[in-house]
Amino acid sequence: MDRERADLSIDDLTWNSDGLLPAIVQQHDTGEVLMLAWVDAPALRRTLDEGRAWYWSRSRARYWMKGETSGAVQDVVDVLYDCDADTLLLLVDQKGSGACHTGERTCFYRRLGAGGANTATDAAPAEDAAQPSLGAVIEDLYALLEQRRRDLPEGSYTAKLLTGPQDKLLKKVAEEAGEVIIAARDGDHDQTRYEIADLLYHVLVVMVREGVEPGDLAAELAGRRK
């Protein structure tokens, strides 16, 4: 087989020793590089079957769909591989706020300066910008979740949680709580923060579904300050 010319199947790709390939993710119409993630064969098959980007998390050892909690999903337009068949290029239509967990549209928003120092590009890194209060973020996210409940956009993970079986949502809350425990037990600060955010997101979905507003929760917590 001429690997320079022939179209390969998933099994023909040059998977690394862990059965993974790096996947560069690019906005299909502008060429903007959004992020880099990892896929294994099942994640790649699911991506091709569903038309949504699925990845393998090496740190959490589980599959994840981009935007499964934030709504910033990636609709896959095309999947290419390089000349050595050991790297993928996903051409996507990025939805929502962007690809980066910091809130930036792209994960590549910092420039390596002279002498190897990291310096900010025109888009300032989230850690250097003024951080919004947790209360403000919760209010905004709650409002977004309510909008998802009204609009029920097709393919929305949140809409499925809001309208699907309650047990499925509650099991997801329990799963996310377990992941917080594991990350905290391992002393992984960044992973603990990430898992707490996932847990809070799903708790907010429960709140929207059950009609518990942020103000109700704030009043309850305020009453516990003794």
C-alpha positions in Angstrom: 0.0 0.0 0.0 1.3 3.5 -0.9 0.9 5.3 2.3 1.6 8.6 0.6 -1.5 8.3 -1.7 -4.0 5.7 -0.5 -7.0 6.5 1.7 -6.5 4.6 5.0 -9.0 3.2 7.3 -9.0 3.9 11.1 -7.2 0.6 11.8 -4.5 1.6 9.3 -3.5 4.8 11.1 -0.2 4.8 13.0 -1.4 4.7 16.6 1.2 5.2 19.3 2.0 2.7 22.0 -1.0 3.8 24.1 -3.3 3.4 21.1 -3.7 7.2 20.7 -3.2 9.9 18.1 -2.9 13.7 18.6 -5.7 15.6 16.9 -5.1 19.2 15.8 -8.5 21.0 15.8 -9.0 23.9 13.3 -11.9 26.1 12.4 -12.9 24.9 9.0 -13.7 28.3 7.3 -11.0 30.6 8.8 -8.1 28.2 9.4 -7.8 29.3 13.0 -6.1 26.6 15.1 -8.3 26.0 18.2 -6.8 23.2 20.3 -5.0 19.9 20.4 -6.4 16.8 22.0 -6.0 13.0 21.8 -8.2 10.3 20.3 -8.2 6.6 20.2 -10.0 4.4 17.7 -13.4 4.3 19.4 -13.4 8.1 19.9 -12.5 8.7 16.3 -15.3 6.3 15.2 -17.8 8.1 17.4 -16.7 11.4 16.0 -17.2 10.2 12.4 -20.5 8.6 13.2 -22.0 11.5 15.2 -20.4 14.4 13.4 -19.4 15.8 16.9 -15.8 15.9 18.2 -15.1 13.2 20.8 -11.7 12.8 22.5 -9.9 10.6 25.0 -8.8 12.3 28.3 -5.4 10.9 29.3 -5.7 12.5 32.8 -9.2 11.3 33.6 -9.0 8.1 31.5 -12.4 8.6 29.9 -14.1 9.8 26.8 -15.4 13.3 26.5 -17.3 15.3 23.9 -16.1 18.8 23.5 -18.8 21.1 24.8 -20.6 18.4 26.8 -20.9 20.7 29.8 -20.3 24.2 28.3 -22.3 23.8 25.1 -19.3 24.8 23.1 -19.5 21.8 20.9 -17.5 21.2 17.7 -19.4 20.1 14.6 -17.0 18.1 12.5 -16.7 19.1 8.8 -13.8 16.9 7.8 -11.1 14.7 9.3 -7.7 14.5 7.6 -4.5 12.7 8.5 -0.9 13.6 7.8 1.7 12.0 5.5 2.9 9.6 8.3 -0.7 8.8 9.3 0.2 9.5 12.9 -1.5 12.9 13.4 -5.1 14.0 12.7 -6.5 17.3 11.6 -10.1 17.9 12.6 -11.8 20.7 10.6 -14.7 21.8 12.8 -17.3 24.5 13.2 -16.7 25.7 16.8 -19.9 26.6 18.6 -20.4 28.6 21.8 -17.8 30.5 23.7 -14.8 28.8 22.1 -12.4 25.8 22.4 -10.4 26.8 25.5 -11.5 26.1 29.1 -10.1 29.5 30.1 -12.8 31.2 28.1 -10.5 32.1 25.1 -11.7 31.1 21.7 -8.5 29.2 21.0 -6.1 27.4 23.4 -3.2 29.1 21.5 -3.6 32.6 22.8 -0.1 33.1 24.3 3.2 33.8 22.6 6.5 32.4 23.5 8.7 35.5 24.0 12.4 36.1 23.7 14.4 34.0 26.1 11.6 31.5 26.4 9.3 33.6 28.5 5.6 33.3 28.1 4.0 36.6 27.1 0.4 37.4 26.3 -0.9 38.1 22.8 -3.5 40.7 22.2 -6.0 38.3 23.9 -4.9 38.5 27.5 -4.7 35.1 29.3 -7.6 34.5 31.6 -5.4 34.2 34.6 -4.1 37.7 34.1 -7.5 39.3 33.5 -9.9 40.5 36.1 -11.8 37.4 37.3 -15.6 37.6 37.5 -17.1 36.7 40.8 -18.5 33.2 41.3 -21.9 34.6 41.9 -21.9 36.5 38.6 -20.8 33.4 36.7 -23.5 31.2 38.3 -26.2 33.8 37.5 -25.0 34.0 33.9 -24.8 30.2 33.5 -28.2 29.7 35.2 -29.7 32.2 32.7 -28.1 30.3 29.8 -29.4 27.0 31.1 -32.9 28.5 31.3 -32.6 29.6 27.7 -31.5 26.1 26.7 -34.7 24.8 28.4 -36.8 27.2 26.4 -35.1 26.8 23.0 -34.2 23.1 23.3 -31.5 23.3 20.5 -31.1 20.1 18.5 -28.1 18.0 19.7 -27.6 20.1 22.9 -26.2 18.0 25.8 -27.9 20.4 28.2 -31.3 20.2 26.6 -31.1 16.4 26.8 -30.3 16.6 30.5 -33.2 19.1 31.1 -35.8 17.0 29.2 -34.5 13.4 29.6 -35.0 11.0 32.5 -34.3 12.5 35.8 -32.3 9.5 37.0 -29.8 10.0 34.2 -29.1 13.6 35.3 -28.9 12.6 39.0 -26.5 9.7 38.2 -24.3 12.3 36.3 -24.2 14.5 39.4 -23.1 11.5 41.5 -20.5 10.6 38.9 -19.1 14.2 38.9 -19.0 14.2 42.7 -17.0 11.0 42.6 -14.5 12.6 40.2 -14.1 15.6 42.6 -13.3 13.1 45.4 -10.7 11.3 43.2 -9.0 14.4 42.1 -8.8 15.9 45.6 -7.5 12.6 47.0 -4.8 12.6 44.4 -3.8 16.2 45.4 -4.3 17.4 41.8 -5.2 21.1 42.1 -6.0 21.7 38.5 -8.0 18.6 38.0 -9.9 19.2 41.3 -10.8 22.7 40.0 -12.0 21.2 36.7 -14.1 18.5 38.3 -15.7 20.9 40.8 -16.7 23.1 37.8 -18.2 20.0 36.1 -20.1 19.2 39.3 -21.4 22.7 39.8 -22.6 22.8 36.1 -24.6 19.6 36.6 -26.0 20.9 40.0 -27.1 24.0 38.2 -28.9 21.9 35.6 -30.7 20.2 38.5 -31.6 23.6 39.9 -33.1 24.8 36.6 -35.0 21.6 36.2 -36.4 21.7 39.8 -37.0 25.5 39.8 -34.4 26.3 42.4 -33.1 29.8 41.6 -29.6 31.1 42.5 -31.2 33.6 44.9 -32.9 30.8 46.7 -29.5 29.0 47.1 -27.8 32.2 48.2 -30.5 32.8 50.9 -30.1 29.2 52.1 -26.3 29.6 52.4 -26.5 33.0 54.0 -28.7 31.5 56.7 -25.9 29.1 57.5 -23.3 31.7 58.3 -23.0 31.4 62.1 
